[in-house]
Amino acid sequence: MSTTSRLSPFMILLNRAEEKLNKGAFIRHESIAERLRTRYRFAWTDVAARGELAKVPSPLGFGYLQAVLSFLRLFPVHLSYDAPGLIGRLVYKSTETYHLSWNETEGTECLQGGFIYDGKPNYQSAILGLAQTIAMYLSGERLQSEEVVNAWCALLRAMDEEFPRPSREWGWSESDISNACSREPTRSHILRVCDALRAAMQYHLAAKSRREVAVCMDQVVEPDEGVSVALEGWKLLDASFIETTAASVPLLPTPRPVEATASETATTKTPPLPASLAGGPGKPPPRPSSPGAALASRAATPTGMTSAPTPSTPPPGRPSSRPASGSSLAPTALARAVREAETEAAPAEAAEELYGPYLDQVTMAVAQGGSLIAVGPTGTGKSSLLLDAALREGYGIELIVCHEGKRIHVLQGGHTRDEGKEGDWHFAAGPITRLAKRIQRGERVMLILDELARAHREVFAYAMDLLNTYSTREVIAMRPASEGDDMKLELPGDFGEVPGVRYHILAVDILQRRFVIPTNRLLIAATANQGEQYGGSDFSDPAFCRRWTHWLHLAGYDEAVMRQILASKCKLPTEASLFDAILQVNKEVHAYHTREDALKMTLSLPLLINWARQTMWYYYDHRSKTRSNLQKSFEIAARNTWLARVCPYQGAELDPDVERTLLGFLSAVPLHKLR
């Protein structure tokens, strides 16, 4: 997708000099009667109006008028889109055939492509705007599209009544359209559609904020985008088809829209919109491979439409019980509204999908119980797999990320004072003490010691002690006959009641307590990197090694699994060209390091995921200086994600010979498309 130049169409749509079909029935820039204006009072101002024209409420722009009348002539030949209508295509025939497209998935503006006359805006922008609102409406979206489509259907019914057509598959003649412009009720319906369309194109109606539209010469969709639902152009002139089809599609969940003008003076207050609709901060997520896919699955293909094959997606992985980080829809005001309302309505968040040969291995080890350590190179998903398995088995989680600065007294907790020097002192539990108290209350908890090899020696020694288990008889023997308050043993309420259960002893020195923890309520797990490239303990002590019930080595993934994971994280097909290029460079970098031992480190899967995501950002985002230049986006993302990390220094700068070699790997892989 290339968008070399982008221009706003609003000035042209407002100030178009003439429109021939209306035969002088309308006056350019005349104020549309209040009863025919958009019901959103804030949208009565045309964003392109300047000077005195800016004071005219709902001025008639001949660009919008020409679009509406051209639609009635059946110039649209074919419409296709991906639900919920944020991306689509329109084949339009006038003096010649035009292939137009729109794309509003990036979150900042609606891009319109296919404007072949050097990308200059014209009335076809409003034609695309009307087509998009119909696509949204047929997808179950009502927030942005309802007023336009209701007005459009009313116009179609009035036209059919006043100017019957020989066939519904035909448009109206030029003479009928000209007469409709000067006769009632069709004249009023035309004006109502024009103003509703202008408002929907210029404003996010729920947010009461500006909506940006930009046109360009090139297409704004990839070959497999905007093709999921297809219908012939004549169906856009059939009000019964539009209304019946829309009624068969489940409504997308949306917040309550801004109240109509007539109800703005009512005493009933509209519930507040979500923060993001009120102009709150929001960071665009990665651009989805199949825009609106998260919502499309909730809306079946409407009756009478053709469902095109969906783009290739990664093979289904095993669903994880970890919550996903966010929706795949880009945060336009419309998409944010749908996403937030959907999130509020959903009983549970979607699960992340995990892949690879170690998924079942970790799951079965956790199901058996005992202690577990997962060792392997960085980026193999050790922590993610443990968290996922813990949630599957119903464990609560206490996660400690180990390093030299985190000593045992920090993990146990300490005394702190309430605000002010005169406040009372009280004990604030650390994760170790919190773990003991959770288990005392009956919870089953997994303690995860992440990066255990990097732990302070105190924490390492504490883990050695905690891994020991004792029988009921042994615990009783440790308890003095007359126990005082020094390091008192805190027994669980069901101590000794379950035959065969063993116990950990968890000491909290600052409280002078030793908590007796049943092994069936505590699962101790750890992750670590081992090998010559990694720092920390090397786990060579046999006494340490023998204490673990499960010792799992998670090696690096093969290319097929890496493709699955990349596809899942980036919302692209597994066979995407971007992944071909990334994996090819990954091979070259590993081979170079094996041969020359010249790098500080090699590439890991998290770095590859970051690289792919940043490439997509640089390629798509409007703030990027390399937007639409895929090769440059690929290379700058590589520089900013991994090249400076792996390249050694010579003095205060990167080693020029090594840097040149790495850049050569990048330039040797031509990348012409993402997918």
C-alpha positions in Angstrom: 0.0 0.0 0.0 1.5 3.3 -1.0 0.0 6.7 -0.2 2.5 9.2 -1.6 0.3 12.3 -1.1 -2.8 12.9 0.9 -5.3 15.7 0.7 -8.4 16.6 2.6 -11.5 16.5 0.3 -13.7 18.8 2.5 -12.9 22.0 0.8 -13.7 20.6 -2.7 -16.9 19.0 -1.4 -18.1 22.3 0.0 -17.0 24.6 -2.8 -17.5 22.6 -5.9 -18.7 25.1 -8.5 -21.5 23.3 -10.2 -23.6 20.2 -10.2 -25.4 19.6 -13.6 -28.0 17.0 -12.7 -30.0 19.3 -10.4 -30.6 21.8 -13.2 -30.4 24.8 -10.9 -32.8 23.5 -8.4 -30.3 24.0 -5.6 -28.1 27.0 -4.6 -24.6 26.3 -3.6 -23.8 27.1 0.0 -27.5 27.7 0.8 -28.3 26.9 4.4 -30.3 23.7 4.6 -33.6 24.1 6.5 -33.3 23.2 10.2 -35.8 20.4 9.9 -33.7 18.8 7.2 -30.3 19.2 9.0 -28.4 16.5 10.8 -29.8 15.9 14.2 -26.3 16.6 15.7 -26.4 20.3 16.4 -22.6 20.5 16.9 -22.1 19.2 13.3 -24.0 22.1 11.7 -20.7 23.8 11.1 -18.9 22.7 7.9 -15.2 22.2 8.9 -14.1 23.6 5.5 -16.1 26.8 5.7 -14.2 30.1 6.0 -15.1 33.7 6.7 -18.8 34.5 6.5 -19.6 31.0 5.2 -18.4 29.6 8.5 -21.4 31.3 10.1 -23.9 29.5 7.8 -25.4 26.5 9.5 -25.3 23.3 7.4 -24.3 25.0 4.1 -25.1 22.8 1.0 -21.8 21.6 -0.6 -22.3 20.7 -4.3 -19.7 17.9 -3.9 -22.0 16.1 -1.5 -25.0 16.8 -3.8 -23.2 15.4 -6.8 -22.2 12.2 -4.9 -25.8 11.6 -3.8 -27.3 12.2 -7.3 -24.5 10.0 -8.9 -25.4 7.2 -6.6 -29.0 7.4 -7.7 -27.8 7.0 -11.3 -26.3 3.7 -10.2 -22.7 4.6 -10.9 -21.6 2.2 -8.1 -21.1 -1.2 -9.7 -19.7 -3.3 -6.8 -19.1 -2.9 -3.1 -17.0 -5.1 -0.8 -15.8 -4.6 2.7 -14.6 -6.3 6.0 -16.9 -5.9 8.9 -17.5 -3.6 10.7 -16.9 -1.4 7.6 -13.7 0.3 8.5 -12.1 -1.0 5.3 -13.6 -1.7 1.9 -13.6 -1.2 -1.9 -16.0 0.3 -4.4 -16.0 -0.1 -8.2 -17.6 3.0 -9.6 -18.4 3.7 -13.3 -18.9 7.2 -14.8 -17.1 8.3 -17.9 -14.7 5.5 -17.0 -14.4 2.8 -14.4 -12.8 3.8 -11.0 -11.5 1.4 -8.4 -11.8 3.2 -5.1 -11.0 2.0 -1.6 -11.1 3.3 2.0 -9.2 2.3 5.1 -10.0 3.7 8.6 -8.2 1.0 10.6 -5.1 3.1 11.6 -7.0 5.2 14.1 -6.2 8.7 13.0 -8.0 9.3 9.8 -10.0 7.6 7.0 -7.8 7.1 4.0 -9.5 7.0 0.6 -7.5 5.7 -2.4 -7.9 5.2 -6.1 -8.1 8.9 -7.1 -6.3 8.5 -10.3 -6.0 12.2 -11.3 -2.8 12.7 -9.3 -4.7 12.0 -6.1 -6.7 15.2 -6.2 -9.9 15.2 -4.2 -13.3 15.3 -6.0 -16.9 14.4 -5.3 -16.0 10.7 -5.4 -14.8 11.1 -1.8 -18.4 11.6 -0.7 -19.4 8.6 -2.8 -17.0 6.5 -0.8 -18.3 8.1 2.4 -21.8 7.0 1.6 -20.6 3.5 0.6 -18.7 3.2 3.9 -21.7 4.2 6.0 -23.8 1.6 4.3 -21.1 -1.0 4.9 -21.0 -0.1 8.5 -24.8 -0.3 8.8 -24.9 -3.7 7.2 -22.2 -4.9 9.7 -24.4 -4.0 12.7 -22.8 -0.6 13.4 -25.2 2.2 14.2 -23.1 4.8 16.0 -21.8 6.6 12.9 -24.0 5.3 10.2 -27.6 5.2 11.3 -28.6 8.7 10.5 -27.1 8.6 7.0 -28.6 5.2 6.1 -32.0 6.0 7.5 -32.1 9.2 5.4 -30.8 7.3 2.3 -33.4 4.6 2.6 -36.2 7.2 3.0 -34.9 8.9 -0.2 -34.9 5.6 -2.1 -38.5 4.9 -1.1 -39.6 8.4 -2.1 -37.8 8.0 -5.4 -39.5 4.6 -6.1 -42.9 6.1 -5.3 -42.5 9.3 -7.3 -40.4 7.9 -10.2 -40.9 4.1 -10.6 -38.1 2.2 -12.3 -38.5 -0.5 -14.8 -36.3 -2.7 -12.7 -34.7 -2.4 -9.2 -31.4 -3.4 -10.8 -31.4 -0.1 -12.7 -30.8 3.4 -11.4 -32.9 6.4 -12.2 -32.7 8.4 -15.4 -31.1 11.9 -15.5 -34.5 13.5 -16.2 -36.1 11.7 -13.1 -33.2 12.8 -10.9 -33.4 16.4 -12.2 -37.2 16.4 -11.5 -36.6 14.9 -8.0 -34.4 17.9 -7.2 -37.2 20.3 -7.7 -40.2 18.3 -6.5 -41.3 17.4 -3.0 -40.9 15.1 -1.1 -37.8 14.0 -2.9 -36.1 17.4 -2.8 -36.2 17.4 1.0 -34.9 13.9 1.2 -32.0 14.7 -1.0 -31.0 17.7 1.3 -31.4 15.5 4.4 -29.0 12.9 3.0 -26.5 15.5 1.9 -26.3 17.1 5.4 -26.3 13.7 7.3 -23.5 12.5 5.0 -21.4 15.7 5.5 -21.7 15.4 9.3 -20.8 11.7 9.3 -17.7 12.4 7.1 -16.5 15.4 9.1 -17.2 14.4 12.7 -17.0 11.5 15.1 -20.6 11.7 16.1 -20.2 10.0 19.5 -17.2 12.0 20.5 -18.3 15.4 19.0 -14.8 15.6 17.6 -13.3 16.2 14.1 -13.0 13.2 11.8 -10.1 13.4 9.3 -10.5 12.1 5.8 -7.6 12.1 3.3 -7.6 11.0 -0.4 -4.6 9.7 -2.4 -3.9 8.3 -5.8 -2.8 4.8 -4.7 -4.9 2.1 -3.2 -5.1 2.1 0.6 -5.9 -1.6 1.0 -3.8 -4.8 0.7 -4.9 -7.3 -1.9 -6.7 -9.5 0.6 -8.3 -6.7 2.5 -11.8 -5.3 2.1 -13.2 -8.4 0.3 -14.9 -10.4 3.1 -18.4 -9.3 2.2 -19.4 -8.4 -1.4 -22.6 -7.2 -3.0 -23.6 -5.8 -6.4 -24.0 -2.1 -6.7 -27.8 -2.1 -7.5 -28.5 -3.4 -4.0 -27.3 -0.1 -2.6 -30.4 1.4 -4.3 -32.8 -1.1 -2.7 -34.1 0.2 0.6 -35.9 -3.1 1.4 -32.7 -5.0 0.9 -30.6 -2.7 3.1 -33.1 -2.6 5.9 -33.9 -6.4 5.8 -30.3 -7.3 5.7 -29.3 -5.0 8.5 -32.1 -6.4 10.7 -30.6 -9.9 10.2 -27.2 -8.9 11.5 -26.6 -8.7 15.3 -26.0 -5.1 16.5 -22.5 -4.3 17.5 -22.3 -3.2 21.1 -22.0 0.6 21.3 -22.3 3.2 24.0 -25.3 5.5 24.0 -24.7 8.0 21.1 -25.0 11.7 21.5 -28.6 12.7 21.9 -30.4 14.2 18.9 -30.9 18.0 18.7 -34.6 17.7 19.6 -33.7 15.9 22.9 -30.8 18.1 23.9 -33.1 20.2 26.1 -34.6 17.2 27.8 -34.2 16.9 31.5 -32.9 13.3 31.3 -29.2 13.2 31.3 -27.3 11.0 28.9 -24.9 8.6 30.6 -21.3 9.8 30.2 -19.3 8.3 27.3 -16.2 6.3 27.9 -13.0 8.4 28.6 -11.6 7.6 25.2 -14.6 9.1 23.5 -14.2 12.3 25.5 -10.8 12.9 24.1 -8.8 10.8 26.6 -5.4 9.4 25.7 -5.1 6.3 23.7 -2.2 4.6 21.9 -3.0 3.0 18.6 -2.5 -0.8 18.7 -0.9 -2.6 15.8 -2.7 -2.6 12.6 -4.9 -5.7 12.2 -4.4 -8.1 9.3 -8.1 -8.4 8.8 -9.7 -5.2 10.0 -12.7 -5.6 12.2 -12.1 -9.3 12.5 -12.8 -9.2 16.2 -16.2 -7.9 15.5 -16.9 -9.6 12.2 -17.0 -12.9 14.0 -20.0 -11.6 15.9 -21.9 -10.6 12.8 -22.8 -13.3 10.3 -22.6 -12.6 6.6 -25.9 -10.9 5.7 -28.4 -12.6 3.5 -27.9 -11.8 -0.2 -24.2 -11.0 0.2 -21.2 -13.0 -1.0 -18.7 -14.0 1.6 -15.2 -14.0 0.1 -12.5 -16.3 1.4 -10.9 -14.8 4.5 -7.2 -14.1 4.6 -4.8 -16.8 5.7 -4.3 -16.9 9.4 -2.0 -18.8 11.7 -3.1 -22.4 12.6 -5.2 -22.3 15.7 -3.1 -22.5 18.8 -4.1 -23.7 22.2 -6.0 -20.9 23.9 -4.4 -19.5 26.9 -6.1 -18.4 30.1 -4.1 -15.2 30.2 -6.0 -12.1 29.2 -5.3 -10.4 26.0 -3.7 -7.0 26.0 -6.3 -5.3 23.9 -8.5 -5.3 21.0 -7.3 -5.6 17.4 -9.4 -2.6 16.2 -7.6 0.7 15.7 -8.8 3.5 18.0 -10.9 5.7 15.8 -13.7 7.2 17.9 -16.0 4.7 16.3 -13.6 1.8 16.9 -12.8 2.9 20.5 -16.5 3.1 21.3 -17.2 -0.3 19.9 -14.2 -1.8 21.7 -14.9 -0.2 25.1 -18.6 -1.1 25.0 -17.7 -4.7 23.9 -15.1 -5.0 26.7 -17.6 -3.8 29.3 -20.3 -6.2 28.1 -18.0 -9.3 27.8 -18.1 -11.7 30.7 -14.4 -12.5 30.2 -11.6 -11.2 28.2 -10.2 -13.1 25.2 -7.3 -15.4 25.9 -3.9 -15.1 24.3 -2.9 -18.1 22.1 0.3 -19.9 23.0 2.2 -22.1 20.6 5.1 -24.5 20.6 6.2 -28.0 21.7 6.6 -27.1 25.4 3.0 -26.1 26.0 1.8 -29.5 27.0 5.1 -30.3 28.7 4.7 -27.4 31.2 1.0 -28.0 31.6 1.5 -31.6 32.6 4.3 -30.8 35.0 2.1 -28.2 36.8 -0.8 -30.6 36.9 1.4 -33.3 38.6 2.4 -30.8 41.3 5.8 -30.6 43.1 8.4 -28.0 42.2 9.3 -27.0 38.7 12.1 -25.1 37.1 12.1 -24.1 33.4 15.6 -23.4 32.0 16.4 -22.2 28.5 17.5 -19.4 26.2 15.7 -16.0 26.5 12.5 -15.7 24.5 11.2 -19.3 24.7 8.2 -18.3 26.7 9.2 -19.8 30.1 7.4 -17.3 32.2 4.4 -17.1 29.9 3.9 -20.9 29.9 4.2 -21.1 33.7 1.6 -18.3 34.2 -0.7 -19.9 31.7 -0.5 -23.3 33.3 -1.0 -21.8 36.8 -4.2 -20.2 35.7 -5.4 -23.3 34.0 -4.9 -25.3 37.2 -6.6 -22.7 39.4 -3.5 -21.4 41.2 -3.2 -17.9 42.4 0.2 -16.3 41.6 3.0 -14.6 43.5 5.6 -13.5 41.0 9.1 -12.4 42.1 11.5 -11.1 39.4 15.0 -11.8 40.9 18.1 -9.7 40.8 21.0 -8.8 43.0 19.3 -5.8 44.5 16.3 -7.7 45.7 17.3 -9.2 49.0 15.3 -11.5 51.3 14.2 -8.8 53.8 12.6 -6.9 50.9 10.6 -10.0 49.9 9.4 -10.7 53.5 8.2 -7.1 54.1 8.9 -4.5 56.8 7.4 -2.0 59.2 6.2 1.3 57.9 4.5 4.3 59.4 1.3 6.0 58.4 1.5 9.4 56.8 2.9 12.0 59.2 5.5 11.6 61.9 2.9 10.8 64.5 1.3 8.0 62.6 1.3 4.4 63.9 3.7 1.8 62.8 2.4 -1.3 61.0 3.7 -4.3 59.1 3.6 -4.2 55.3 3.8 -7.7 53.9 6.2 -8.5 51.1 5.5 -11.3 48.5 6.8 -14.1 50.7 4.7 -13.1 53.7 1.7 -12.4 51.5 2.1 -15.9 50.0 2.0 -17.5 53.4 -1.1 -15.6 54.4 -2.9 -16.4 51.2 -2.3 -20.1 51.7 -3.4 -19.9 55.4 -6.7 -18.5 54.1 -7.1 -21.7 51.9 -5.8 -20.5 48.5 -3.6 -22.6 46.2 -0.7 -20.4 45.1 2.2 -20.8 42.6 5.3 -18.9 43.7 7.3 -18.0 40.5 10.9 -17.0 41.0 11.6 -15.5 37.7 15.3 -15.2 36.6 16.4 -17.2 39.6 20.0 -17.5 38.3 20.3 -13.7 38.8 19.0 -13.7 42.4 20.9 -12.4 45.4 22.7 -15.2 47.2 20.3 -14.7 50.2 17.3 -15.3 48.0 19.0 -18.3 46.4 19.7 -19.8 49.8 16.1 -19.1 50.9 14.8 -20.9 47.9 17.0 -23.9 48.8 15.4 -24.0 52.2 11.9 -23.5 51.0 12.2 -26.4 48.5 12.6 -28.9 51.3 9.5 -30.8 52.3 8.7 -32.6 55.6 6.2 -35.2 56.8 3.7 -34.6 59.5 5.8 -36.5 62.0 8.9 -34.4 61.1 7.0 -31.1 61.5 5.7 -32.2 64.9 9.2 -33.2 66.0 10.4 -29.7 65.1 7.8 -28.1 67.4 9.0 -27.5 70.9 7.0 -28.9 73.8 6.6 -25.4 75.2 6.7 -23.1 72.2 7.4 -19.4 72.8 7.2 -16.5 70.4 10.6 -17.0 68.8 10.2 -18.4 65.3 6.9 -20.0 66.2 5.5 -22.7 63.9 2.2 -21.6 62.4 0.3 -24.8 61.6 -2.5 -24.8 59.0 -6.0 -25.6 60.3 -6.1 -29.0 58.7 -2.6 -30.0 59.7 -2.2 -33.8 59.7 -5.8 -34.5 58.5 -4.9 -35.5 55.0 -2.7 -38.7 54.9 0.5 -38.5 52.9 0.6 -34.7 52.5 4.1 -33.1 53.1 4.9 -29.6 54.1 7.2 -26.7 53.2 8.4 -24.5 56.0 8.3 -20.8 55.1 10.3 -18.6 57.5 9.5 -14.9 57.9 12.3 -13.7 60.2 11.0 -10.2 60.7 7.7 -11.6 62.2 9.6 -14.4 64.1 7.2 -16.9 62.5 7.6 -20.1 60.5 4.6 -21.0 58.4 3.9 -24.6 57.7 2.6 -24.9 54.1 1.0 -28.0 52.6 2.6 -29.0 49.4 -0.8 -29.4 47.8 -1.4 -25.6 48.2 2.0 -24.3 47.1 3.8 -25.0 43.8 7.3 -23.5 43.7 8.3 -22.7 40.1 11.3 -20.8 38.7 12.7 -19.7 35.4 16.4 -19.2 34.4 18.8 -18.8 31.6 21.9 -21.0 31.6 24.9 -21.0 29.3 28.1 -19.1 28.6 26.4 -16.0 27.4 24.3 -15.5 30.5 25.2 -14.1 33.9 24.3 -15.3 37.4 24.5 -18.7 39.0 25.4 -21.7 36.8 23.2 -24.2 38.7 26.2 -26.6 39.1 25.4 -27.5 42.7 24.0 -31.0 42.8 22.2 -30.3 46.1 20.3 -27.5 44.4 19.5 -29.5 41.3 18.2 -32.5 43.1 15.6 -30.5 45.0 13.4 -29.8 42.0 10.6 -32.3 41.0 10.6 -31.2 37.4 13.6 -29.8 35.5 12.5 -28.7 32.0 14.8 -27.4 29.3 13.0 -25.2 26.8 15.2 -24.9 23.7 14.8 -22.4 20.9 11.9 -22.8 18.5 12.0 -24.0 14.9 10.9 -21.7 12.1 7.3 -23.1 11.8 6.6 -22.3 15.5 8.2 -18.9 15.2 6.0 -18.1 12.3 2.9 -19.1 14.3 3.9 -16.9 17.2 4.8 -14.0 14.9 1.5 -14.3 13.1 -0.4 -14.4 16.4 1.4 -11.3 17.8 1.3 -9.3 14.6 -2.1 -10.3 13.2 -0.6 -11.3 9.8 -0.7 -14.6 7.9 2.0 -17.1 8.8 3.3 -17.0 5.2 3.6 -13.2 5.3 6.5 -11.7 3.3 7.5 -9.7 6.4 8.1 -12.9 8.3 10.1 -14.4 5.4 12.4 -11.4 5.5 12.8 -11.3 9.3 13.5 -15.1 9.6 16.0 -14.9 6.7 17.9 -12.1 8.5 17.7 -14.0 11.7 19.4 -17.0 10.1 22.2 -14.8 8.6 22.8 -13.1 12.0 23.1 -16.5 13.8 25.3 -17.9 11.2 27.6 -14.8 11.3 27.9 -15.0 15.1 28.6 -18.8 15.0 31.3 -18.2 12.4 32.9 -15.0 13.7 31.8 -14.8 17.4 31.5 -11.1 16.7 28.2 -10.1 18.4 27.3 -9.3 22.0 24.2 -11.5 21.6 22.1 -13.0 18.9 18.4 -12.4 18.1 15.7 -13.9 20.2 12.0 -14.4 19.5 10.9 -11.3 21.6 13.3 -9.2 19.5 11.8 -10.6 16.3 8.3 -9.8 17.4 9.3 -6.3 18.4 11.0 -5.9 15.0 7.9 -7.0 13.1 5.6 -4.7 15.1 7.8 -1.7 14.7 8.1 -2.3 11.0 4.3 -2.2 10.7 4.2 1.0 12.8 6.8 2.7 10.6 5.0 1.5 7.5 1.5 2.5 8.5 1.4 5.2 11.1 0.8 8.8 9.9 3.6 10.1 12.2 6.2 7.9 10.6 8.7 9.5 8.3 9.1 6.2 6.4 5.3 5.7 6.0 4.4 3.6 2.9 8.1 2.8 2.2 8.3 -0.8 3.4 12.0 -1.4 2.9 13.0 1.7 4.8 10.5 0.9 7.6 12.0 -2.6 7.8 15.5 -1.3 8.1 14.8 1.5 10.6 12.8 -0.9 12.8 15.8 -3.2 12.7 18.2 -0.4 13.8 15.8 0.6 16.7 15.0 -2.9 18.0 18.1 -5.1 17.7 21.0 -3.9 15.7 22.6 -1.6 18.3 21.9 -4.3 21.0 23.9 -7.1 19.3 26.6 -5.0 17.7 29.7 -4.5 19.8 31.3 -1.1 20.4 34.6 0.2 19.2 35.4 3.0 21.5 32.2 5.0 22.0 30.7 4.0 18.7 29.3 0.8 17.2 32.0 -1.3 15.5 31.8 -0.1 11.9 32.8 -3.4 10.3 30.2 -5.4 12.3 27.5 -2.7 11.8 28.2 -2.7 8.0 27.9 -6.5 7.9 24.5 -6.4 9.7 23.2 -3.7 7.5 24.2 -5.8 4.5 22.0 -8.6 5.8 19.1 -6.2 5.8 19.6 -4.7 2.4 20.1 -8.1 0.8 16.5 -9.1 1.6 14.2 -7.2 -0.7 10.8 -6.6 0.9 8.0 -5.4 -1.4 4.9 -6.4 0.6 4.0 -7.2 4.2 1.8 -10.2 3.5 
